[in-house]
Amino acid sequence: MLGGDGEAVIHYPDPRLRERSTEVEEVTDEMRKRIETLWPVMYEQGGIGLAAPQVGWMVRLFLMNLAGESDEGEEVCFVNPVVQSKRGIEVDEEGCLSLPNVHGAVARPKKIVVTGKTLDGDEIEVEAEGLAARCILHELDHLDGKLIIDHFSEQDQRKNAGAIENLERAFADRPRVESEAEAEGEPAPQ
């Protein structure tokens, strides 16, 4: 689904979801403008977090608002986040905007400390637990090319097999853009 400025959440098995994103050297005004276009994409999809790679932007940043509404909660953007410590384990159900209709139990640390930068370049350190920790770790997985399905038990993998097959079929059947065809050594569509 497209956001207000044409940004769209990419779906599994798009190979960009498996790539490790690159560090942000400097947050520019152009980047800030692009980040502002991502909030509506996240909210329109019903999300509480959105990593840049989920829209094909391969940089280490993500957005989070646990309220999932533009007029509620706190909007936070983490740039170059790094987990400094983890404590405890908690298992809970997760879904993902890049894997629609796919849900399963994921074990994650219950409490974390994460460092990174703000959009203004200020260093931050955040202690998070529960849903906040889960969301941060989920989005960090995206920055490293990992998906929730990588954490699923065999039972959850079987439970979601049909939805995953549907996503794979839709991806294979989609019209490819010129750059994709050329990257695969094929002539560009005319």
C-alpha positions as CSV (number, residue, x, y, z in Angstrom):
1,M,0.0,0.0,0.0
2,L,1.3,3.4,-0.9
3,G,1.7,6.2,1.6
4,G,1.1,9.9,0.9
5,D,4.3,10.4,-1.0
6,G,4.4,7.1,-2.8
7,E,6.3,5.0,-0.2
8,A,5.1,1.5,-0.1
9,V,5.7,-1.4,2.3
10,I,7.5,-4.2,0.5
11,H,6.4,-7.7,1.2
12,Y,8.2,-11.0,1.7
13,P,10.0,-12.6,-0.2
14,D,11.4,-9.3,-1.7
15,P,15.2,-9.9,-1.3
16,R,15.8,-6.4,0.1
17,L,14.1,-7.7,3.3
18,R,17.1,-10.1,3.7
19,E,19.8,-7.5,3.3
20,R,21.7,-5.8,6.2
21,S,21.2,-2.1,6.0
22,T,24.0,0.5,6.1
23,E,24.9,2.9,8.8
24,V,23.6,6.4,8.5
25,E,26.6,8.7,8.2
26,E,24.7,11.9,8.7
27,V,21.0,12.8,9.0
28,T,20.3,15.3,6.3
29,D,17.3,17.5,5.7
30,E,16.4,15.3,2.7
31,M,16.4,12.2,5.0
32,R,14.2,14.0,7.6
33,K,11.7,14.8,4.8
34,R,11.6,11.2,3.7
35,I,11.2,10.0,7.3
36,E,8.2,12.3,7.6
37,T,6.6,10.5,4.7
38,L,7.0,7.1,6.5
39,W,4.8,7.9,9.5
40,P,1.5,7.8,7.4
41,V,2.7,4.6,5.7
42,M,3.1,2.9,9.1
43,Y,-0.2,4.3,10.5
44,E,-2.2,3.4,7.3
45,Q,-1.0,-0.2,7.7
46,G,-1.9,-0.4,11.4
47,G,1.7,-0.7,12.5
48,I,3.5,0.5,15.7
49,G,7.0,0.3,14.1
50,L,8.5,0.6,10.6
51,A,12.1,0.0,9.6
52,A,13.5,1.8,6.6
53,P,14.3,-1.5,4.7
54,Q,10.5,-2.2,4.8
55,V,10.1,0.5,2.2
56,G,13.3,-0.5,0.3
57,W,15.4,2.2,1.9
58,M,18.5,0.3,3.1
59,V,19.6,2.5,6.0
60,R,19.8,1.7,9.7
61,L,16.8,3.6,11.1
62,F,13.3,2.8,12.2
63,L,10.2,4.6,13.5
64,M,8.1,3.6,16.5
65,N,4.9,4.8,18.1
66,L,3.4,2.1,20.4
67,A,0.0,3.8,20.2
68,G,-0.2,3.2,16.5
69,E,-2.0,6.5,15.9
70,S,-0.7,9.8,14.6
71,D,-2.5,11.8,17.2
72,E,-1.6,9.5,20.2
73,G,1.5,8.2,21.8
74,E,5.1,9.3,21.2
75,E,6.7,9.2,17.8
76,V,10.3,8.1,18.0
77,C,12.9,7.6,15.3
78,F,16.0,5.6,16.1
79,V,19.1,6.1,13.9
80,N,21.9,3.5,14.0
81,P,20.4,1.7,17.0
82,V,22.5,-0.8,18.9
83,V,21.3,-3.1,21.7
84,Q,23.7,-2.7,24.7
85,S,22.1,-5.2,27.1
86,K,19.3,-7.7,27.2
87,R,17.5,-9.3,30.2
88,G,14.9,-12.0,30.6
89,I,12.9,-13.8,27.9
90,E,9.3,-13.3,27.0
91,V,7.3,-15.1,24.3
92,D,4.4,-13.3,22.6
93,E,2.6,-13.2,19.3
94,E,4.0,-11.0,16.5
95,G,2.9,-9.9,13.1
96,C,4.7,-7.8,10.5
97,L,3.7,-5.3,7.9
98,S,6.0,-7.0,5.4
99,L,4.4,-10.4,6.1
100,P,0.6,-9.7,6.0
101,N,-1.6,-12.4,7.5
102,V,1.4,-14.1,9.1
103,H,1.5,-14.3,12.9
104,G,3.4,-16.5,15.4
105,A,5.0,-16.7,18.7
106,V,8.4,-15.1,19.0
107,A,10.8,-15.3,22.0
108,R,12.6,-12.0,22.7
109,P,14.4,-10.4,25.6
110,K,11.9,-8.8,28.1
111,K,14.1,-5.8,28.9
112,I,16.8,-4.1,26.8
113,V,19.0,-1.0,26.7
114,V,19.4,0.5,23.3
115,T,21.6,3.3,22.1
116,G,21.5,5.3,18.9
117,K,20.9,8.8,17.6
118,T,18.0,11.1,17.1
119,L,17.1,12.9,13.9
120,D,19.0,15.9,15.3
121,G,22.1,13.8,15.7
122,D,21.9,13.6,19.5
123,E,23.1,10.4,21.3
124,I,20.3,8.6,23.1
125,E,20.1,5.7,25.5
126,V,16.7,4.1,26.0
127,E,15.7,1.4,28.5
128,A,12.7,-0.5,27.3
129,E,10.7,-3.5,28.4
130,G,7.6,-5.4,27.3
131,L,6.0,-4.2,24.1
132,A,8.5,-1.3,23.6
133,A,11.5,-3.8,23.8
134,R,9.7,-6.2,21.5
135,C,9.0,-3.5,18.9
136,I,12.6,-2.2,19.0
137,L,14.0,-5.7,18.6
138,H,11.6,-6.6,15.8
139,E,12.6,-3.4,13.9
140,L,16.3,-4.1,14.6
141,D,15.8,-7.5,13.1
142,H,14.7,-5.8,9.9
143,L,17.9,-3.7,9.9
144,D,19.9,-7.0,9.9
145,G,17.8,-8.8,7.3
146,K,15.9,-11.0,9.7
147,L,12.2,-11.6,9.8
148,I,9.7,-13.0,12.3
149,I,9.5,-16.2,10.4
150,D,13.1,-16.8,11.3
151,H,12.1,-17.1,14.9
152,F,9.0,-19.3,14.4
153,S,8.6,-22.8,15.8
154,E,7.9,-25.6,13.3
155,Q,4.3,-25.4,14.4
156,D,4.0,-21.7,13.6
157,Q,5.8,-22.3,10.3
158,R,3.2,-24.9,9.3
159,K,0.4,-22.7,10.5
160,N,1.6,-19.9,8.3
161,A,2.6,-21.9,5.3
162,G,-0.4,-21.0,3.2
163,A,0.0,-17.3,3.8
164,I,3.7,-17.4,3.0
165,E,3.0,-19.4,-0.2
166,N,0.5,-16.7,-1.2
167,L,3.1,-13.9,-0.6
168,E,5.7,-15.9,-2.7
169,R,3.2,-16.4,-5.5
170,A,2.2,-12.7,-5.5
171,F,5.8,-11.7,-5.6
172,A,6.6,-14.0,-8.5
173,D,3.6,-12.7,-10.4
174,R,4.1,-9.0,-9.9
175,P,5.2,-6.8,-12.7
176,R,8.9,-6.1,-12.4
177,V,10.4,-2.6,-12.7
178,E,13.1,-1.9,-15.1
179,S,16.0,-1.9,-12.6
180,E,15.0,-5.4,-11.3
181,A,15.1,-7.0,-14.8
182,E,18.4,-5.3,-15.6
183,A,19.9,-6.5,-12.3
184,E,19.0,-10.0,-13.2
185,G,20.7,-9.7,-16.6
186,E,17.5,-9.6,-18.6
187,P,16.4,-7.0,-21.1
188,A,14.3,-4.2,-19.6
189,P,10.6,-4.4,-20.2
190,Q,9.5,-2.2,-23.1
